[in-house]
Amino acid sequence: MKSVKPNELERQTRLDPAVRFTLLTGPDEATMEAVASHLIGLAGKDAERLDLTGSQVSQDPSLLAAEAASMSLFSPARVIRLEISGSGDDSLAAVEALLAAETAINPVIASGASITAKSKLVKLVEGSNHAVAAICYQPDRRALVGIAMGAAQEQGLRLGNAEAQLLVDLVSGDQALMRREIEKIALYLDAAPDRQRQVTAADIAALGAATHEEDVSECINVALGGKVRELPEMLGTAAAVGVAEIRIIRALGIRAMQLARLRAEVDAGAHPATVVAAKSSGVFWKERDAVTAQLHIWDSVRVARLMTRLLDCERALKSSGTAGAVLFRKLMTDIAHQAARAR
């Protein structure tokens, strides 16, 4: 099956029995999670959910197909949620076995932010009659304002265009954080679908969006921008407000994927500023100057090496008995120094 757009999946009213494997990828993790939740919900409120990781299916490539063919003992339906880290190559054999199996009665909903459109896994999915892939790109500012207004309406809030723009800017375009802020505002105003409440700029300012995403964004730009002297203070600030190291590494991974995609256009002859300004870039307007500068610094080879090191660091941070925290600080320092030399 060919790739589809995420909103096509969100419009589905039932799961397609012919689709055994749905792959969600791309830089917009919020959309991935929203689509995955919608598809899982279509299995029914009483459906059994089985969560698997890419590491589990890579260690036992037959596991995914076996679980997809197994009937639930306690529920009328069953759905499998697969979280894939890295490029997805480790899960390739398991997905091949699933798609080649004689029987598969339980749908698999998989997601992985670091899987690129040119990966072996995406190519496998696109060439199968039993699978579908959707790449989730960051909506532009206009679309985000519409998403904010729609999400607010679901919570019983009337959010005007100006207030929606304020909220979008406050969370730097992060959909997940924006939805959490909307839920917080709804609680603050005692709103519900049957109790409509008007949201004012004062309400948004009174609650104040969390600063974690701003700290993560600043860490990314300091490191990738080669601002070596600013890095220690920035990492200290991020740690002080509770930003997890793995959150920074994953955010860097998403930015690296974005740079790799945009760099391909630059290598084909386009100017970095033109590429970043295009709607298809997925770059939030506040980040355009920083991303443009990073495209001048990071060529395709450097970005590829960066993605490999980020993946290794994430694995170390998730494993017990490793020097994950030390490796994290060393990697951030190395990134900043490399960017500084390339400027």
C-alpha positions in Angstrom: 0.0 0.0 0.0 1.2 3.5 -0.6 1.8 6.0 2.2 -1.2 8.0 3.5 -1.5 11.3 5.3 -2.1 11.2 9.1 -5.4 12.9 8.8 -6.7 10.1 6.5 -6.0 7.7 9.4 -7.7 10.0 11.9 -10.8 10.1 9.7 -11.2 6.3 9.8 -14.2 5.0 11.6 -13.1 1.4 11.7 -9.9 -0.6 11.4 -9.2 -2.0 8.0 -8.9 -5.8 8.4 -6.5 -6.0 5.5 -4.0 -3.7 7.3 -1.8 -5.8 9.7 0.8 -3.1 10.3 0.5 0.7 10.5 3.7 2.7 10.8 3.7 6.2 12.1 6.9 8.3 11.8 8.2 11.8 11.3 9.2 14.8 13.4 5.7 15.5 14.8 5.4 13.2 17.8 2.2 14.7 19.0 0.4 13.8 15.8 1.9 10.3 15.9 0.5 9.8 19.4 -2.9 11.3 18.5 -3.2 9.0 15.4 -2.1 5.9 17.3 -4.6 6.6 20.1 -7.4 7.0 17.6 -6.6 3.7 15.8 -6.2 1.9 19.1 -9.6 3.3 20.2 -11.2 1.9 17.0 -10.4 -1.6 18.3 -13.0 -1.0 21.0 -13.0 0.1 24.6 -12.9 -3.6 25.8 -10.0 -4.5 23.5 -6.8 -5.9 25.1 -3.7 -3.8 24.4 -0.2 -5.4 24.2 2.8 -3.1 24.3 6.0 -4.2 22.7 9.3 -2.4 22.0 11.7 -2.6 19.0 14.3 -4.1 21.3 11.9 -7.0 22.1 11.0 -7.9 18.5 14.6 -7.5 17.4 15.7 -10.2 19.9 12.9 -12.5 18.8 11.8 -11.7 15.2 9.0 -14.2 15.4 7.4 -12.6 18.4 5.4 -9.9 16.5 3.8 -12.3 14.1 3.0 -14.8 16.9 1.3 -12.1 19.0 -0.6 -10.8 15.9 -2.0 -14.3 15.3 -2.9 -15.0 19.0 -6.5 -14.6 20.2 -7.2 -12.8 23.5 -8.3 -15.0 26.3 -10.2 -12.2 28.1 -11.3 -9.6 25.5 -13.3 -9.7 22.3 -10.4 -7.9 20.4 -6.7 -7.3 20.7 -4.4 -4.6 19.4 -0.6 -4.4 19.5 1.3 -1.1 20.1 4.9 -1.2 19.0 7.4 1.6 19.9 10.5 1.6 17.6 13.7 3.4 18.4 16.4 4.4 16.0 16.2 3.8 12.2 13.9 0.8 12.5 16.3 -1.6 10.9 16.4 -3.7 14.1 12.6 -4.4 13.7 12.8 -5.1 10.0 12.9 -8.9 10.3 10.0 -9.0 12.7 7.8 -6.8 10.4 8.8 -9.0 7.4 7.7 -12.1 9.4 4.4 -10.4 10.3 3.6 -9.4 6.7 4.5 -12.8 5.4 2.5 -14.8 8.0 -0.5 -16.8 6.9 -2.7 -15.3 9.6 -2.8 -12.0 11.6 -5.9 -11.1 13.4 -4.6 -8.4 15.7 -3.5 -5.1 14.2 -0.1 -3.6 15.0 0.2 0.1 15.5 3.9 1.1 15.4 5.6 4.5 15.7 9.2 5.7 15.6 10.2 9.4 15.3 13.7 8.6 14.0 12.5 6.4 11.1 13.1 8.3 7.8 11.0 8.2 4.6 14.0 6.4 2.9 14.4 3.7 5.6 14.2 0.0 4.7 11.2 -0.3 7.1 9.2 2.4 5.3 10.1 0.8 1.9 8.9 -2.6 3.1 5.6 -1.1 4.4 5.0 0.8 1.2 5.5 -2.4 -0.9 3.1 -4.5 1.1 -0.6 -5.0 0.6 -1.0 -5.6 4.4 0.7 -2.4 5.7 0.4 1.4 5.6 2.8 4.2 6.5 2.1 7.8 7.5 4.8 10.4 7.9 3.8 13.1 10.4 5.3 16.6 9.7 4.9 19.6 12.0 1.9 21.7 11.0 2.5 25.3 10.0 1.4 28.1 12.4 -2.0 28.6 10.7 -2.8 24.9 11.1 -1.6 24.9 14.7 -4.0 27.8 15.5 -6.9 25.8 14.0 -5.8 22.7 16.0 -5.7 24.8 19.2 -9.2 26.1 18.6 -10.6 22.7 17.9 -9.0 21.1 20.9 -10.3 23.9 23.1 -13.8 23.4 21.8 -13.7 19.7 22.7 -12.9 20.8 26.3 -15.8 23.3 26.4 -13.7 26.3 25.8 -14.2 29.2 23.3 -10.8 30.2 22.1 -10.5 33.2 19.8 -8.0 33.4 17.0 -5.8 35.9 18.8 -5.8 33.8 22.0 -5.1 30.7 20.0 -2.1 32.4 18.4 -0.8 33.4 21.8 -1.1 29.9 23.1 0.7 28.4 20.0 3.5 30.9 20.5 3.7 30.2 24.2 4.4 26.5 23.7 6.6 27.0 20.6 4.3 25.0 18.5 4.4 21.8 20.5 1.0 20.1 20.1 1.4 17.8 23.1 2.2 20.7 25.4 -0.5 22.8 23.9 -3.2 20.2 24.6 -2.0 19.9 28.2 -2.3 23.6 28.6 -5.8 23.6 27.1 -6.8 20.8 29.6 -5.3 22.9 32.4 -7.3 26.0 31.3 -10.5 23.9 31.1 -10.0 22.8 34.8 -9.2 26.4 35.8 -12.4 27.8 34.2 -14.5 24.7 35.2 -15.3 24.2 31.5 -17.0 21.2 29.9 -18.9 20.5 26.7 -22.1 21.5 28.4 -20.5 24.4 30.3 -18.9 26.7 27.7 -16.3 29.2 28.9 -14.5 32.0 27.1 -10.7 32.0 27.3 -9.0 35.3 27.6 -5.3 36.3 27.2 -5.3 36.9 30.9 -6.4 33.3 31.6 -3.5 32.0 29.5 -1.0 34.4 31.2 -2.3 33.5 34.7 -1.6 29.8 34.2 1.5 30.1 32.1 2.7 27.3 29.9 5.5 25.1 31.2 9.0 26.2 30.3 10.4 22.8 29.8 10.0 22.8 26.0 11.7 26.2 25.8 14.6 24.9 27.8 14.9 21.8 25.5 14.7 24.0 22.4 17.4 26.3 23.7 19.7 23.4 24.6 19.3 22.1 21.0 20.1 25.5 19.5 23.1 26.1 21.8 24.6 22.7 21.0 23.9 22.6 17.3 24.8 26.2 16.9 28.3 25.7 18.4 27.8 28.1 21.4 30.3 26.3 23.5 30.6 28.9 26.3 26.8 28.9 26.8 26.4 25.2 27.0 27.3 24.5 30.7 24.9 27.1 32.0 22.1 26.0 29.7 22.5 22.3 30.7 22.5 23.4 34.4 19.3 25.4 33.9 17.6 22.5 32.1 18.5 20.1 34.9 17.3 22.6 37.5 13.8 22.9 36.0 13.6 19.1 35.7 14.2 18.5 32.0 15.3 14.9 31.6 18.5 14.2 29.7 16.8 11.6 27.4 14.2 14.3 26.5 17.0 16.5 25.2 18.6 13.6 23.3 15.3 12.7 21.6 14.6 16.3 20.7 18.1 16.5 19.2 17.3 13.3 17.2 14.1 14.9 15.8 16.0 18.1 14.9 18.8 15.9 13.3 16.2 14.1 11.2 14.8 17.5 10.2 18.2 18.8 9.2 18.9 15.6 7.2 15.7 16.1 5.2 16.3 19.8 4.6 20.0 19.3 3.9 19.1 17.0 1.0 17.3 20.0 -0.6 20.3 22.3 0.1 22.7 19.7 -1.5 20.4 19.8 -4.6 21.0 23.5 -5.0 18.5 25.3 -2.8 19.5 28.1 -0.4 19.1 27.2 3.3 16.9 30.2 4.1 14.6 29.4 1.2 14.3 25.7 2.3 13.5 26.6 5.9 11.0 29.3 5.0 8.9 26.8 2.9 5.7 25.5 4.4 6.8 21.9 3.7 9.9 22.4 6.0 7.9 21.8 9.2 10.1 24.4 11.0 8.2 26.5 13.5 8.6 30.2 12.7 10.4 31.0 16.0 13.1 28.4 15.1 13.7 29.4 11.5 16.8 31.5 12.1 18.4 28.9 14.3 17.6 26.0 11.8 18.9 28.1 8.9 22.2 28.7 10.7 22.4 25.0 11.6 22.0 24.0 7.9 25.1 26.1 7.1 27.0 24.2 9.8 25.8 20.6 9.5 26.3 18.8 6.2 24.8 15.4 5.4 27.8 13.5 6.6 27.9 15.3 9.9 24.2 14.8 10.4 24.4 11.1 9.7 27.2 10.7 12.3 25.3 12.8 14.8 22.2 10.6 14.5 24.2 7.5 15.2 25.8 9.0 18.3 22.4 10.2 19.6 21.0 6.7 19.2 23.9 5.2 21.2 23.5 7.8 23.9 19.7 7.2 24.2 20.4 3.5 24.6 22.9 4.2 27.3 20.5 6.5 29.2 17.8 3.8 29.1 20.1 1.0 30.3 21.0 0.4 33.9 24.6 0.2 35.0 26.0 2.5 32.3 27.6 5.9 32.5 24.6 7.4 30.6 24.7 10.8 32.3 28.5 11.2 31.7 28.1 10.2 28.0 25.2 12.7 27.7 27.3 15.6 28.8 30.3 14.5 26.7 28.1 14.2 23.6 26.5 17.6 24.1 30.0 19.1 24.5 31.3 17.3 21.4 28.3 18.5 19.4 28.9 22.1 20.4 32.7 21.9 19.7 32.1 20.3 16.3 29.6 22.9 15.3 31.9 25.7 16.5 34.7 24.4 14.3 32.4 24.1 11.3 31.0 27.6 11.6 
